[in-house]
Amino acid sequence: MIRQMSEEHPPEPLDFFIWTVEDVGLWLEEIKLGSYRQTFKENGVNGEYLEGMSMFTTEQILRFIRRCHMKWGDFITLCKELRRIKVACLKGEQKVRRPWWAPSCLSAVFVKVAKRNRQSRVVSLKLEP
């Protein structure tokens, strides 16, 4: 099955860590950072990479900014938008939809499991000091 990408349908923020490089590019357009789309693609920046940025050291952040030729303010915008979708995801503000790669016959099962996983992440987030 080939995934159809469209400018009209940005990627679903829920579980953004499974985004492809193309999904990240669409998201960059949505948050007005589309000028970095090609650079991110060339550097293989996908959702898993974005998720891992929260663990970056200062040196890794500076290396990323240099490699992607980002302005400091644009990097701050990127981080704010990442935080926004993470919080929305954890609070359950995002609609659960079947991902493009899951067969339609598993829609109901996926949505049920996704909601349960999201609830457990919210509970564990609240329990952390």
C-alpha positions in Angstrom: 0.0 0.0 0.0 1.4 3.4 -1.0 0.7 6.4 1.2 -0.7 9.4 -0.6 0.7 12.6 0.7 -1.2 15.8 0.3 -0.6 19.4 1.3 -4.2 19.6 2.4 -3.8 17.0 5.1 -0.9 17.6 7.5 0.1 14.6 9.6 -1.9 13.7 12.6 -0.1 15.0 15.7 -1.1 12.0 17.8 2.0 9.8 18.2 4.1 12.1 16.1 7.2 9.9 16.8 6.0 7.6 13.9 6.1 10.5 11.4 8.0 9.9 8.2 10.4 12.5 6.8 7.6 13.6 4.5 5.2 14.0 7.5 7.8 16.2 9.2 8.0 18.3 6.0 4.3 18.8 5.9 4.3 19.8 9.6 7.1 22.3 9.0 4.9 23.9 6.3 2.0 24.0 8.8 4.0 25.8 11.5 5.5 28.3 9.0 9.0 26.7 8.9 8.6 25.3 5.4 11.9 26.9 4.4 13.7 24.1 6.3 11.7 21.3 4.7 14.4 20.2 2.2 17.2 20.5 4.7 15.3 18.4 7.2 14.7 15.8 4.5 18.4 15.7 3.5 19.3 15.1 7.1 16.6 12.4 7.6 14.7 14.2 10.3 11.7 12.1 11.1 9.3 11.9 14.0 11.6 9.5 16.0 14.4 12.1 15.6 12.1 14.9 16.8 11.1 12.9 19.8 14.7 12.3 20.7 15.6 16.0 20.6 14.3 16.4 24.1 17.3 14.4 25.2 19.8 16.4 23.2 22.8 17.9 25.0 23.7 21.6 24.3 26.4 20.4 21.9 24.0 18.2 19.9 21.4 21.1 19.7 24.1 23.4 18.3 25.2 20.8 15.9 21.6 20.3 14.7 21.1 24.0 14.3 24.3 24.4 12.2 23.6 21.3 10.1 20.1 22.5 9.3 21.2 26.1 8.9 18.5 27.2 11.3 18.1 30.6 12.8 17.9 30.5 16.6 14.4 32.0 16.7 13.2 29.3 14.2 14.7 26.6 16.5 12.8 28.0 19.4 9.6 28.0 17.3 10.3 24.4 16.4 10.7 23.4 20.1 7.6 25.3 21.2 5.5 23.6 18.5 6.9 20.2 19.4 6.0 20.8 23.0 2.5 21.9 22.0 1.8 18.7 20.1 3.3 16.6 22.9 1.1 18.2 25.5 -2.0 17.9 23.3 -1.2 14.3 22.7 -0.7 13.6 26.4 -3.8 15.5 27.4 -5.9 13.5 24.9 -6.8 16.6 22.9 -6.0 14.9 19.6 -8.5 12.8 17.9 -7.5 9.2 17.6 -7.4 8.0 14.0 -6.2 4.9 12.3 -2.7 5.4 11.0 -2.1 5.1 7.2 -0.2 1.9 7.7 -2.8 0.0 9.7 -5.4 -2.1 7.7 -8.9 -0.7 7.8 -10.2 -4.0 9.4 -8.2 -3.1 12.5 -9.6 0.5 12.9 -11.7 -0.2 16.0 -9.0 -2.2 17.7 -6.3 0.4 17.0 -8.4 3.3 18.2 -9.3 1.4 21.5 -5.6 0.5 22.1 -4.4 4.1 21.2 -6.9 5.6 23.7 -5.8 3.2 26.4 -2.1 3.9 25.7 -2.7 7.7 25.7 -4.5 7.4 29.1 -1.7 5.5 30.6 0.8 8.1 29.4 -1.2 10.9 31.0 -1.5 9.0 34.3 2.3 8.3 34.3 3.0 11.9 33.5 0.8 13.0 36.5 2.6 10.6 38.8 6.1 11.9 38.0 7.5 14.5 40.5 
